Amino acid sequence: MHQYKHQFEQDGFCIIKGAVKSETVHRANLAIDEFRMLHDSMLMKEGLLANNLLQRVINLHRSIFVFKDVFIESLENSSAVTDQYGRSTLYTSLFYELGSQQPLHRDTPYFFSGKSSGGYLGVWAALDDVDQENGPLMAIKGSHKLGEPDLEMLKHKYHPDEAVPPSSPPLFDAYNNELISLANNAGLEKKVFEVEKGDVIVWHPATLHGGMLHKNPKKTRRSFVMHVTPENMPIHHMDYFFDRQKKIHKVNKDYEDYNGRLIENGSKIDFMHKKLFDAKKLGFFK
């Protein structure tokens, strides 16, 4: 397992083949099918599907319980990496059927712990085979070692007369464009991840990563993304990332203990940042 840690330290990511059991992947896909059969008409009416597929559903593990098993198996098979800052807990999750198609970006402005050593990690589990047709992930090797661009310059350019809010898409895009320029100037290589269902990718929060074009929407790219941190790690957003003078206070979070791992409690599920639902109203799927 220590070869994963070596790859992670060198490249800013690592790939764990077959980390999630095929039986667990199968159970997850059956539960997703059941969820969609029950809710598709409502999701279509509410405009919560993209190309007739689910995209960026936040904390769906609160309704589809088998995702908790995906979390357990993913972390147990990557623990040399995921537990290096302390035993990892599930902070939040994302579910995709349509690839994210996100431009290259760093996670740190939206997952800022205030710790130079990190603590937050991204963990991505494939529930479908992924190739060039259905939006594979991509990452820039070694980009986690790049220094920061001029944060003060960027802050004053986009928010000259006020504090940076928790979310500022123009500032976020400008920040990442600066990093991409640094990566290009350094001649860093882009890696495209063509993986099989059950494979897991772990990335450093400072690694530039994103999703390629999902060329064939008739071919799903089901994946479960886990944002993991040590227990009771405070996580803040762009308002703290661009103002390092803000004091970060200790937190005492409410967790569920699931098979020896902690999962942050909550009841809401968010579809594409458009609409929140209570998990009880959506039902529970095993």
Backbone as CSV, one residue per row, in Angstrom:
resi,resn,N_x,N_y,N_z,CA_x,CA_y,CA_z,C_x,C_y,C_z
1,MET,0.819,-1.213,0.000,0.000,0.000,0.000,0.854,1.264,0.000
2,HIS,2.094,1.139,0.429,2.943,2.320,0.505,3.358,2.838,-0.872
3,GLN,3.193,1.981,-1.933,3.466,2.483,-3.271,2.463,3.573,-3.652
4,TYR,1.247,3.500,-3.100,0.261,4.534,-3.364,0.708,5.866,-2.756
5,LYS,1.268,5.797,-1.558,1.724,7.024,-0.907,2.870,7.653,-1.683
6,HIS,3.748,6.811,-2.226,4.858,7.333,-3.022,4.334,8.035,-4.271
7,GLN,3.379,7.395,-4.964,2.810,8.021,-6.159,2.101,9.314,-5.798
8,PHE,1.371,9.306,-4.690,0.650,10.492,-4.241,1.618,11.637,-3.972
9,GLU,2.703,11.356,-3.273,3.660,12.410,-2.945,4.358,12.945,-4.190
10,GLN,4.595,12.061,-5.153,5.308,12.463,-6.363,4.398,13.190,-7.352
11,ASP,3.205,12.637,-7.603,2.337,13.148,-8.660,1.195,14.039,-8.164
12,GLY,0.854,13.926,-6.859,-0.290,14.664,-6.339,-1.587,13.898,-6.445
13,PHE,-1.493,12.635,-6.849,-2.656,11.742,-6.921,-2.146,10.312,-6.939
14,CYS,-3.044,9.370,-6.681,-2.717,7.955,-6.843,-3.968,7.206,-7.263
15,ILE,-3.758,6.069,-7.919,-4.846,5.230,-8.418,-4.786,3.892,-7.707
16,ILE,-5.901,3.487,-7.097,-5.979,2.196,-6.418,-6.916,1.316,-7.232
17,LYS,-6.359,0.331,-7.922,-7.150,-0.536,-8.785,-8.014,-1.484,-7.939
18,GLY,-9.297,-1.592,-8.307,-10.189,-2.544,-7.671,-10.393,-2.322,-6.192
19,ALA,-10.329,-1.059,-5.750,-10.467,-0.780,-4.318,-11.871,-1.092,-3.807
20,VAL,-12.876,-0.869,-4.649,-14.265,-1.139,-4.262,-14.677,-2.475,-4.878
21,LYS,-15.203,-3.364,-4.054,-15.576,-4.698,-4.509,-16.618,-4.627,-5.629
22,SER,-16.539,-5.574,-6.569,-17.500,-5.603,-7.683,-18.925,-5.772,-7.163
23,GLU,-19.095,-6.527,-6.082,-20.432,-6.707,-5.496,-20.976,-5.380,-4.970
24,THR,-20.122,-4.577,-4.352,-20.543,-3.281,-3.829,-20.898,-2.337,-4.973
25,VAL,-20.093,-2.332,-6.027,-20.400,-1.521,-7.210,-21.746,-1.930,-7.792
26,HIS,-21.988,-3.231,-7.883,-23.259,-3.730,-8.428,-24.436,-3.277,-7.561
27,ARG,-24.297,-3.404,-6.256,-25.354,-2.957,-5.338,-25.615,-1.459,-5.487
28,ALA,-24.550,-0.690,-5.635,-24.706,0.759,-5.794,-25.474,1.082,-7.062
29,ASN,-25.145,0.422,-8.156,-25.833,0.705,-9.415,-27.297,0.284,-9.374
30,LEU,-27.592,-0.815,-8.696,-28.999,-1.215,-8.526,-29.764,-0.177,-7.716
31,ALA,-29.143,0.340,-6.650,-29.801,1.349,-5.811,-30.018,2.646,-6.590
32,ILE,-29.050,3.027,-7.419,-29.211,4.231,-8.247,-30.355,4.037,-9.230
33,ASP,-30.422,2.860,-9.860,-31.522,2.577,-10.786,-32.868,2.697,-10.077
34,GLU,-32.942,2.144,-8.870,-34.193,2.195,-8.097,-34.545,3.637,-7.741
35,PHE,-33.554,4.409,-7.332,-33.762,5.818,-7.003,-34.304,6.576,-8.204
36,ARG,-33.736,6.328,-9.367,-34.171,7.047,-10.558,-35.564,6.610,-11.008
37,MET,-35.865,5.336,-10.902,-37.202,4.863,-11.279,-38.272,5.563,-10.444
38,LEU,-37.967,5.774,-9.168,-38.935,6.395,-8.267,-39.041,7.899,-8.488
39,HIS,-37.930,8.560,-8.811,-37.892,10.020,-8.781,-37.710,10.709,-10.131
40,ASP,-37.552,9.961,-11.214,-37.225,10.597,-12.493,-38.247,11.643,-12.941
41,SER,-39.518,11.345,-12.789,-40.530,12.302,-13.260,-40.425,13.616,-12.497
42,MET,-40.191,13.548,-11.192,-40.028,14.755,-10.387,-38.750,15.496,-10.770
43,LEU,-37.665,14.759,-10.958,-36.393,15.383,-11.312,-36.476,16.086,-12.661
44,MET,-37.166,15.479,-13.612,-37.339,16.105,-14.926,-38.189,17.362,-14.815
45,LYS,-39.260,17.278,-14.057,-40.152,18.424,-13.875,-39.425,19.596,-13.226
46,GLU,-38.540,19.302,-12.292,-37.804,20.340,-11.561,-36.552,20.815,-12.305
47,GLY,-36.251,20.208,-13.454,-35.054,20.590,-14.197,-33.769,20.204,-13.507
48,LEU,-33.773,19.038,-12.855,-32.631,18.612,-12.052,-31.835,17.478,-12.694
49,LEU,-32.054,17.275,-14.017,-31.249,16.327,-14.771,-30.488,17.092,-15.852
50,ALA,-29.315,16.604,-16.195,-28.517,17.196,-17.277,-28.342,16.127,-18.347
51,ASN,-28.874,16.382,-19.547,-28.874,15.353,-20.605,-29.497,14.056,-20.103
52,ASN,-30.555,14.208,-19.296,-31.288,13.091,-18.716,-30.458,12.269,-17.738
53,LEU,-29.391,12.869,-17.206,-28.546,12.178,-16.244,-28.387,13.027,-14.988
54,LEU,-28.151,12.361,-13.867,-27.848,13.072,-12.629,-26.443,13.651,-12.706
55,GLN,-26.309,14.880,-12.250,-24.990,15.501,-12.211,-24.870,16.361,-10.959
56,ARG,-23.766,16.190,-10.285,-23.441,16.968,-9.084,-24.579,16.943,-8.058
57,VAL,-24.838,15.764,-7.542,-25.792,15.602,-6.448,-24.981,15.518,-5.159
58,ILE,-25.241,16.456,-4.261,-24.419,16.609,-3.061,-25.039,15.833,-1.900
59,ASN,-24.244,14.918,-1.347,-24.615,14.120,-0.171,-25.745,13.129,-0.445
60,LEU,-25.722,12.512,-1.623,-26.720,11.491,-1.941,-26.556,10.248,-1.075
61,HIS,-25.406,10.106,-0.407,-25.223,8.964,0.502,-26.224,8.991,1.654
62,ARG,-26.861,10.144,1.879,-27.871,10.229,2.937,-29.171,9.549,2.542
63,SER,-29.325,9.230,1.262,-30.493,8.496,0.786,-30.107,7.119,0.263
64,ILE,-28.994,7.046,-0.481,-28.522,5.773,-1.028,-27.418,5.251,-0.105
65,PHE,-27.804,4.373,0.802,-26.916,3.968,1.887,-25.714,3.150,1.431
66,VAL,-25.816,2.459,0.280,-24.697,1.640,-0.169,-23.468,2.511,-0.467
67,PHE,-23.671,3.805,-0.703,-22.526,4.689,-0.907,-21.634,4.741,0.337
68,LYS,-22.215,4.469,1.490,-21.393,4.425,2.708,-20.416,3.252,2.656
69,ASP,-20.846,2.150,2.034,-19.940,1.014,1.865,-18.853,1.337,0.840
70,VAL,-19.204,2.097,-0.197,-18.190,2.560,-1.154,-17.146,3.403,-0.424
71,PHE,-17.595,4.262,0.474,-16.689,5.078,1.293,-15.759,4.200,2.124
72,ILE,-16.324,3.219,2.826,-15.526,2.350,3.695,-14.460,1.609,2.890
73,GLU,-14.857,0.985,1.786,-13.912,0.183,1.005,-12.860,1.059,0.341
74,SER,-13.272,2.237,-0.141,-12.322,3.160,-0.774,-11.234,3.563,0.207
75,LEU,-11.621,3.906,1.431,-10.632,4.385,2.398,-9.795,3.263,2.985
76,GLU,-10.392,2.110,3.198,-9.600,1.021,3.755,-8.510,0.580,2.784
77,ASN,-8.752,0.724,1.496,-7.768,0.312,0.502,-6.842,1.446,0.068
78,SER,-7.012,2.624,0.663,-6.123,3.756,0.366,-5.642,4.416,1.649
79,SER,-5.702,3.708,2.768,-5.498,4.325,4.077,-4.091,4.884,4.269
80,ALA,-3.092,4.325,3.562,-1.738,4.869,3.693,-1.693,6.319,3.241
81,VAL,-2.607,6.683,2.340,-2.707,8.065,1.857,-3.778,8.826,2.612
82,THR,-4.968,8.252,2.693,-6.116,9.001,3.211,-6.060,9.225,4.711
83,ASP,-5.314,8.399,5.431,-5.225,8.565,6.883,-3.913,9.217,7.326
84,GLN,-3.169,9.790,6.397,-1.853,10.329,6.757,-1.934,11.561,7.654
85,TYR,-3.074,12.259,7.663,-3.237,13.429,8.532,-4.058,13.102,9.776
86,GLY,-4.495,11.842,9.898,-5.420,11.421,10.945,-6.506,10.594,10.290
87,ARG,-7.160,9.740,11.040,-8.156,8.836,10.462,-9.269,9.642,9.781
88,SER,-9.453,9.387,8.491,-10.350,10.220,7.688,-11.815,9.938,7.957
89,THR,-12.592,10.998,7.921,-14.048,10.944,8.025,-14.646,11.461,6.716
90,LEU,-15.927,11.162,6.492,-16.616,11.678,5.310,-17.231,13.030,5.641
91,TYR,-16.697,14.058,4.990,-17.172,15.431,5.194,-18.397,15.703,4.317
92,THR,-18.250,15.575,3.007,-19.374,15.678,2.067,-19.096,14.739,0.899
93,SER,-20.114,14.534,0.055,-19.945,13.687,-1.123,-20.628,14.316,-2.334
94,LEU,-20.241,13.829,-3.512,-20.875,14.203,-4.777,-21.159,12.929,-5.558
95,PHE,-22.270,12.933,-6.296,-22.559,11.818,-7.200,-22.773,12.362,-8.608
96,TYR,-22.212,11.655,-9.589,-22.353,12.028,-10.998,-22.767,10.818,-11.829
97,GLU,-23.677,11.038,-12.782,-23.865,10.112,-13.894,-23.300,10.726,-15.168
98,LEU,-23.455,12.036,-15.322,-22.820,12.784,-16.392,-21.511,13.339,-15.849
99,GLY,-20.437,13.217,-16.622,-19.141,13.708,-16.163,-19.198,15.170,-15.769
100,SER,-18.379,15.559,-14.822,-18.404,16.936,-14.317,-18.012,17.948,-15.388
101,GLN,-17.098,17.553,-16.290,-16.618,18.420,-17.378,-16.070,19.749,-16.841
102,GLN,-15.578,19.711,-15.605,-15.020,20.920,-14.985,-13.649,21.237,-15.551
103,PRO,-13.344,22.526,-15.754,-11.979,22.895,-16.121,-11.009,22.531,-15.005
104,LEU,-9.736,22.519,-15.327,-8.713,22.249,-14.325,-8.809,23.259,-13.180
105,HIS,-8.740,22.753,-11.955,-8.870,23.625,-10.786,-8.232,22.963,-9.573
106,ARG,-7.919,23.795,-8.587,-7.523,23.334,-7.256,-8.734,23.394,-6.345
107,ASP,-8.763,22.468,-5.380,-9.867,22.447,-4.415,-9.667,23.412,-3.249
108,THR,-8.429,23.825,-3.006,-8.122,24.519,-1.759,-8.962,25.769,-1.482
109,PRO,-9.336,26.603,-2.465,-10.134,27.785,-2.105,-11.500,27.446,-1.501
110,TYR,-12.048,26.272,-1.845,-13.352,25.881,-1.301,-13.251,24.854,-0.175
111,PHE,-12.049,24.343,0.072,-11.834,23.378,1.160,-10.581,23.809,1.921
112,PHE,-10.678,24.947,2.584,-9.520,25.549,3.237,-9.543,25.243,4.729
113,SER,-8.528,24.516,5.174,-8.465,24.115,6.583,-7.570,25.031,7.403
114,GLY,-6.764,25.860,6.721,-5.818,26.707,7.426,-4.535,26.008,7.765
115,LYS,-4.432,24.717,7.435,-3.230,23.948,7.758,-2.359,23.809,6.517
116,SER,-1.106,24.186,6.637,-0.202,24.097,5.493,0.029,22.646,5.081
117,SER,-0.135,21.723,6.027,0.073,20.308,5.726,-1.159,19.657,5.116
118,GLY,-2.224,20.420,4.942,-3.422,19.858,4.343,-4.313,19.190,5.368
119,GLY,-4.936,18.121,4.968,-5.895,17.425,5.818,-7.078,16.977,4.997
120,TYR,-7.573,17.897,4.175,-8.623,17.535,3.225,-8.032,16.755,2.057
121,LEU,-8.776,15.742,1.569,-8.391,14.996,0.372,-9.641,14.710,-0.455
122,GLY,-9.463,14.582,-1.761,-10.533,14.141,-2.642,-10.362,12.674,-2.969
123,VAL,-11.450,11.915,-2.887,-11.429,10.479,-3.176,-12.563,10.186,-4.158
124,TRP,-12.239,9.624,-5.314,-13.195,9.422,-6.415,-13.278,7.946,-6.732
125,ALA,-14.492,7.381,-6.680,-14.687,5.959,-6.951,-15.509,5.788,-8.226
126,ALA,-14.997,4.996,-9.151,-15.693,4.726,-10.410,-16.748,3.641,-10.208
127,LEU,-17.970,3.938,-10.629,-19.056,2.951,-10.611,-19.395,2.478,-12.018
128,ASP,-18.729,3.053,-13.026,-18.775,2.634,-14.423,-17.343,2.551,-14.932
129,ASP,-17.126,1.788,-15.994,-15.865,1.891,-16.716,-15.810,3.262,-17.382
130,VAL,-14.643,3.869,-17.405,-14.492,5.233,-17.915,-13.412,5.258,-18.997
131,ASP,-13.777,5.842,-20.156,-12.821,6.028,-21.238,-13.023,7.407,-21.845
132,GLN,-12.493,7.633,-23.026,-12.570,8.955,-23.650,-13.992,9.349,-24.032
133,GLU,-14.906,8.391,-24.061,-16.277,8.671,-24.479,-17.130,9.276,-23.370
134,ASN,-16.833,8.949,-22.120,-17.756,9.351,-21.047,-17.082,10.194,-19.961
135,GLY,-16.236,11.116,-20.399,-15.766,12.169,-19.499,-14.802,11.759,-18.422
136,PRO,-13.637,11.215,-18.781,-12.677,10.809,-17.740,-12.151,12.000,-16.946
137,LEU,-11.695,11.708,-15.733,-10.984,12.711,-14.954,-9.627,12.991,-15.596
138,MET,-9.090,14.169,-15.294,-7.737,14.512,-15.712,-7.072,15.256,-14.561
139,ALA,-5.747,15.223,-14.542,-4.991,15.934,-13.506,-3.625,16.299,-14.063
140,ILE,-3.014,17.319,-13.481,-1.684,17.750,-13.867,-0.677,17.196,-12.864
141,LYS,0.190,16.309,-13.345,1.176,15.674,-12.477,2.077,16.720,-11.829
142,GLY,2.232,16.608,-10.528,3.147,17.478,-9.804,2.639,18.880,-9.547
143,SER,1.403,19.174,-9.938,0.895,20.545,-9.774,0.659,20.904,-8.315
144,HIS,0.585,19.898,-7.436,0.427,20.181,-6.003,1.668,20.839,-5.418
145,LYS,2.794,20.756,-6.145,4.042,21.350,-5.665,4.233,22.780,-6.148
146,LEU,3.346,23.250,-7.031,3.433,24.631,-7.497,3.097,25.586,-6.358
147,GLY,3.808,26.694,-6.279,3.455,27.715,-5.296,2.164,28.423,-5.677
148,GLU,1.685,29.260,-4.786,0.480,30.031,-5.055,0.791,31.210,-5.983
149,PRO,-0.160,31.587,-6.834,-0.023,32.859,-7.538,-0.176,34.016,-6.550
150,ASP,-0.146,35.226,-7.024,-0.248,36.405,-6.165,-1.698,36.569,-5.687
151,LEU,-1.975,36.071,-4.482,-3.347,36.078,-3.967,-3.849,37.492,-3.704
152,GLU,-2.989,38.360,-3.202,-3.399,39.737,-2.915,-3.756,40.475,-4.194
153,MET,-2.980,40.271,-5.244,-3.283,40.905,-6.520,-4.635,40.442,-7.043
154,LEU,-4.874,39.131,-6.992,-6.138,38.591,-7.481,-7.315,39.096,-6.649
155,LYS,-7.137,39.105,-5.332,-8.210,39.561,-4.445,-8.584,41.007,-4.747
156,HIS,-7.592,41.868,-4.878,-7.881,43.287,-5.097,-8.416,43.555,-6.506
157,LYS,-8.074,42.693,-7.445,-8.596,42.865,-8.805,-10.091,42.579,-8.858
158,TYR,-10.544,41.568,-8.144,-11.952,41.143,-8.253,-12.813,41.648,-7.102
159,HIS,-12.209,41.996,-5.977,-12.968,42.510,-4.829,-12.183,43.656,-4.189
160,PRO,-11.993,44.761,-4.930,-11.108,45.831,-4.447,-11.629,46.572,-3.225
161,ASP,-12.933,46.657,-3.066,-13.499,47.495,-1.998,-14.255,46.703,-0.946
162,GLU,-14.149,45.373,-0.995,-14.911,44.568,-0.044,-14.198,43.250,0.208
163,ALA,-14.622,42.573,1.234,-14.039,41.272,1.545,-14.477,40.247,0.502
164,VAL,-13.643,39.254,0.289,-13.996,38.162,-0.620,-15.141,37.352,0.000
165,PRO,-16.194,37.069,-0.760,-17.281,36.247,-0.214,-16.881,34.770,-0.175
166,PRO,-17.697,33.932,0.462,-17.368,32.500,0.493,-17.226,31.874,-0.890
167,SER,-18.005,32.393,-1.856,-17.911,31.885,-3.230,-17.835,33.056,-4.189
168,SER,-16.824,33.046,-5.040,-16.646,34.088,-6.057,-16.163,33.413,-7.327
169,PRO,-17.062,32.952,-8.202,-16.647,32.217,-9.408,-15.635,32.962,-10.277
170,PRO,-15.776,34.287,-10.518,-14.762,34.947,-11.348,-13.365,34.904,-10.722
171,LEU,-13.302,35.095,-9.412,-12.015,35.029,-8.725,-11.461,33.609,-8.742
172,PHE,-12.319,32.628,-8.539,-11.901,31.223,-8.577,-11.321,30.870,-9.943
173,ASP,-12.004,31.297,-11.014,-11.519,31.012,-12.365,-10.178,31.696,-12.626
174,ALA,-10.059,32.947,-12.194,-8.801,33.674,-12.405,-7.658,33.018,-11.643
175,TYR,-7.921,32.599,-10.427,-6.921,31.906,-9.609,-6.420,30.650,-10.324
176,ASN,-7.353,29.846,-10.844,-6.958,28.610,-11.509,-6.269,28.864,-12.841
177,ASN,-6.662,29.908,-13.551,-5.976,30.245,-14.797,-4.513,30.613,-14.534
178,GLU,-4.275,31.309,-13.425,-2.896,31.633,-13.047,-2.100,30.354,-12.776
179,LEU,-2.717,29.403,-12.098,-2.038,28.145,-11.795,-1.769,27.329,-13.058
180,ILE,-2.730,27.328,-13.972,-2.539,26.599,-15.230,-1.360,27.187,-16.002
181,SER,-1.225,28.502,-15.985,-0.073,29.137,-16.632,1.231,28.706,-15.975
182,LEU,1.236,28.651,-14.645,2.424,28.190,-13.937,2.761,26.747,-14.314
183,ALA,1.733,25.902,-14.413,1.951,24.492,-14.762,2.479,24.362,-16.187
184,ASN,1.924,25.148,-17.109,2.392,25.108,-18.499,3.840,25.571,-18.600
185,ASN,4.156,26.631,-17.874,5.533,27.146,-17.903,6.529,26.148,-17.323
186,ALA,6.034,25.336,-16.380,6.901,24.322,-15.768,6.963,23.032,-16.588
187,GLY,6.168,22.964,-17.673,6.161,21.782,-18.526,5.564,20.556,-17.879
188,LEU,4.599,20.757,-16.974,4.009,19.616,-16.272,3.067,18.842,-17.194
189,GLU,3.006,17.549,-16.980,2.256,16.633,-17.852,0.817,16.453,-17.371
190,LYS,-0.112,16.388,-18.338,-1.511,16.081,-18.006,-1.737,14.572,-18.066
191,LYS,-2.404,14.046,-17.050,-2.760,12.631,-16.991,-4.266,12.491,-17.150
192,VAL,-4.701,11.645,-18.086,-6.124,11.338,-18.276,-6.373,9.951,-17.701
193,PHE,-7.395,9.829,-16.841,-7.639,8.588,-16.112,-8.714,7.752,-16.807
194,GLU,-8.292,6.756,-17.569,-9.228,5.761,-18.100,-9.186,4.584,-17.128
195,VAL,-10.284,4.381,-16.417,-10.287,3.424,-15.308,-11.460,2.464,-15.448
196,GLU,-11.463,1.457,-14.601,-12.539,0.467,-14.576,-13.383,0.656,-13.317
197,LYS,-14.617,0.198,-13.380,-15.493,0.303,-12.214,-14.834,-0.387,-11.017
198,GLY,-14.902,0.285,-9.871,-14.255,-0.212,-8.668,-12.915,0.427,-8.397
199,ASP,-12.323,1.083,-9.419,-11.059,1.788,-9.212,-11.304,3.087,-8.448
200,VAL,-10.302,3.498,-7.679,-10.405,4.705,-6.855,-9.201,5.605,-7.141
201,ILE,-9.462,6.904,-7.230,-8.410,7.907,-7.398,-8.451,8.828,-6.179
202,VAL,-7.292,9.076,-5.589,-7.165,10.020,-4.475,-6.306,11.178,-4.954
203,TRP,-6.739,12.423,-4.695,-5.922,13.567,-5.116,-5.689,14.536,-3.960
204,HIS,-4.523,15.173,-4.049,-4.106,16.216,-3.114,-4.966,17.457,-3.367
205,PRO,-5.319,18.234,-2.335,-6.189,19.398,-2.554,-5.571,20.459,-3.457
206,ALA,-4.241,20.463,-3.589,-3.588,21.458,-4.440,-3.296,20.936,-5.842
207,THR,-3.715,19.719,-6.149,-3.511,19.165,-7.487,-4.541,19.752,-8.450
208,LEU,-4.083,20.268,-9.566,-4.997,20.724,-10.615,-5.662,19.502,-11.246
209,HIS,-6.986,19.479,-11.224,-7.718,18.342,-11.768,-9.043,18.836,-12.330
210,GLY,-9.682,18.010,-13.130,-10.971,18.372,-13.711,-11.559,17.189,-14.453
211,GLY,-12.582,17.458,-15.257,-13.252,16.411,-16.018,-13.252,16.746,-17.495
212,MET,-12.941,15.775,-18.335,-12.937,15.996,-19.778,-14.354,15.935,-20.336
213,LEU,-14.500,16.317,-21.587,-15.810,16.349,-22.233,-16.463,14.973,-22.195
214,HIS,-17.739,14.950,-21.794,-18.525,13.717,-21.825,-19.157,13.636,-23.216
215,LYS,-18.479,12.942,-24.111,-18.850,12.965,-25.523,-20.129,12.201,-25.827
216,ASN,-20.377,11.139,-25.094,-21.519,10.273,-25.388,-22.428,10.191,-24.164
217,PRO,-23.446,11.095,-24.069,-24.305,11.094,-22.878,-25.185,9.855,-22.760
218,LYS,-25.233,9.023,-23.809,-25.959,7.760,-23.700,-25.161,6.739,-22.892
219,LYS,-23.906,7.062,-22.669,-23.027,6.200,-21.882,-22.756,6.896,-20.560
220,THR,-23.281,6.358,-19.465,-23.134,7.033,-18.177,-21.699,6.986,-17.682
221,ARG,-21.378,7.919,-16.767,-20.104,7.881,-16.058,-20.423,8.040,-14.577
222,ARG,-21.004,6.967,-14.031,-21.378,7.004,-12.628,-20.127,6.999,-11.752
223,SER,-20.107,7.939,-10.834,-18.967,8.033,-9.922,-19.420,8.652,-8.611
224,PHE,-18.731,8.280,-7.556,-19.028,8.775,-6.213,-17.773,9.448,-5.689
225,VAL,-17.890,10.735,-5.390,-16.753,11.540,-4.952,-16.889,11.805,-3.459
226,MET,-15.811,11.568,-2.718,-15.822,11.764,-1.273,-14.822,12.843,-0.892
227,HIS,-15.270,13.806,-0.109,-14.389,14.822,0.453,-14.117,14.394,1.895
228,VAL,-12.868,14.050,2.185,-12.564,13.456,3.480,-11.598,14.343,4.260
229,THR,-11.774,14.354,5.579,-10.913,15.118,6.484,-10.749,14.326,7.782
230,PRO,-9.731,14.633,8.563,-9.685,14.077,9.919,-10.870,14.580,10.744
231,GLU,-11.143,13.896,11.828,-12.271,14.247,12.690,-12.176,15.694,13.174
232,ASN,-13.310,16.391,13.084,-13.458,17.762,13.601,-12.498,18.776,12.968
233,MET,-12.123,18.528,11.727,-11.325,19.537,11.030,-12.250,20.621,10.492
234,PRO,-12.017,21.891,10.830,-12.831,22.968,10.266,-12.490,23.168,8.798
235,ILE,-13.504,23.367,7.975,-13.310,23.629,6.556,-14.014,24.935,6.200
236,HIS,-13.274,25.835,5.572,-13.823,27.123,5.150,-13.640,27.303,3.649
237,HIS,-14.167,28.436,3.147,-14.209,28.647,1.708,-13.361,29.860,1.314
238,MET,-13.709,30.506,0.229,-12.838,31.520,-0.359,-12.626,32.738,0.538
239,ASP,-13.604,33.039,1.387,-13.441,34.191,2.278,-12.271,33.991,3.244
240,TYR,-12.017,32.753,3.646,-10.877,32.452,4.517,-9.606,32.211,3.700
241,PHE,-9.753,31.563,2.560,-8.570,31.253,1.742,-7.834,32.521,1.325
242,PHE,-8.593,33.565,0.976,-7.971,34.811,0.512,-7.744,35.819,1.647
243,ASP,-8.074,35.436,2.859,-7.792,36.297,4.016,-7.240,35.424,5.132
244,ARG,-5.938,35.245,5.146,-5.305,34.333,6.095,-5.260,34.904,7.513
245,GLN,-5.735,36.158,7.683,-5.790,36.748,9.016,-7.037,36.303,9.787
246,LYS,-8.011,35.769,9.076,-9.222,35.318,9.760,-8.888,34.169,10.705
247,LYS,-9.414,34.230,11.881,-9.159,33.180,12.875,-10.033,31.969,12.582
248,ILE,-9.430,30.815,12.575,-10.156,29.563,12.367,-10.354,28.893,13.721
249,HIS,-11.610,28.744,14.103,-11.943,28.208,15.419,-12.120,26.687,15.365
250,LYS,-11.901,26.063,16.483,-12.143,24.627,16.599,-13.638,24.344,16.447
251,VAL,-13.950,23.158,15.944,-15.341,22.748,15.772,-15.545,21.393,16.428
252,ASN,-16.777,21.115,16.774,-17.144,19.822,17.351,-18.322,19.293,16.539
253,LYS,-18.032,18.471,15.544,-19.040,18.026,14.584,-19.825,16.823,15.105
254,ASP,-20.996,16.650,14.518,-21.875,15.538,14.845,-21.675,14.450,13.795
255,TYR,-21.316,13.238,14.242,-20.987,12.163,13.313,-21.833,10.916,13.566
256,GLU,-21.982,10.136,12.507,-22.444,8.757,12.591,-21.230,7.853,12.490
257,ASP,-21.145,6.848,13.346,-20.088,5.844,13.252,-20.604,4.712,12.362
258,TYR,-19.959,4.546,11.220,-20.373,3.501,10.274,-19.198,2.560,10.032
259,ASN,-19.300,1.375,10.591,-18.261,0.345,10.425,-16.864,0.870,10.736
260,GLY,-16.773,1.660,11.810,-15.474,2.115,12.266,-14.980,3.401,11.638
261,ARG,-15.758,3.984,10.726,-15.425,5.274,10.130,-16.537,6.270,10.462
262,LEU,-16.164,7.534,10.597,-17.133,8.565,10.938,-17.642,9.262,9.682
263,ILE,-18.954,9.489,9.643,-19.624,10.196,8.552,-20.370,11.371,9.157
264,GLU,-20.093,12.572,8.659,-20.726,13.759,9.228,-22.241,13.695,9.025
265,ASN,-22.983,13.936,10.100,-24.428,13.852,10.039,-25.036,15.055,9.325
266,GLY,-26.216,14.837,8.773,-26.973,15.866,8.084,-28.174,15.216,7.422
267,SER,-29.122,16.025,6.995,-30.353,15.468,6.431,-30.650,15.949,5.017
268,LYS,-29.906,16.919,4.500,-30.235,17.535,3.220,-29.424,16.943,2.079
269,ILE,-30.056,16.873,0.900,-29.425,16.460,-0.351,-29.657,17.578,-1.360
270,ASP,-28.608,17.986,-2.035,-28.631,19.154,-2.916,-28.390,18.714,-4.356
271,PHE,-29.306,19.095,-5.243,-29.184,18.758,-6.653,-28.657,19.963,-7.425
272,MET,-27.403,19.892,-7.855,-26.765,20.886,-8.724,-26.819,22.303,-8.161
273,HIS,-26.877,22.434,-6.848,-26.987,23.741,-6.189,-28.262,24.479,-6.606
274,LYS,-29.258,23.704,-7.041,-30.526,24.306,-7.466,-31.644,24.072,-6.459
275,LYS,-31.669,22.872,-5.866,-32.779,22.546,-4.975,-32.338,21.555,-3.911
276,LEU,-32.767,21.833,-2.664,-32.492,20.965,-1.529,-33.697,20.090,-1.229
277,PHE,-33.428,18.836,-0.877,-34.471,17.920,-0.440,-34.058,17.315,0.892
278,ASP,-35.046,16.973,1.706,-34.779,16.196,2.904,-34.642,14.733,2.501
279,ALA,-33.621,14.061,3.024,-33.365,12.671,2.647,-34.570,11.776,2.933
280,LYS,-35.292,12.047,4.007,-36.467,11.229,4.343,-37.521,11.295,3.255
281,LYS,-37.671,12.458,2.620,-38.680,12.607,1.568,-38.291,11.862,0.299
282,LEU,-36.987,11.710,0.073,-36.528,10.967,-1.102,-36.520,9.468,-0.857
283,GLY,-36.505,9.061,0.405,-36.500,7.645,0.738,-35.091,7.112,0.899
284,PHE,-34.990,5.891,1.398,-33.702,5.286,1.682,-33.543,4.013,0.861
285,PHE,-32.370,3.874,0.258,-32.092,2.790,-0.683,-30.810,2.103,-0.230
286,LYS,-30.851,0.788,-0.144,-29.700,0.014,0.338,-28.952,-0.680,-0.781
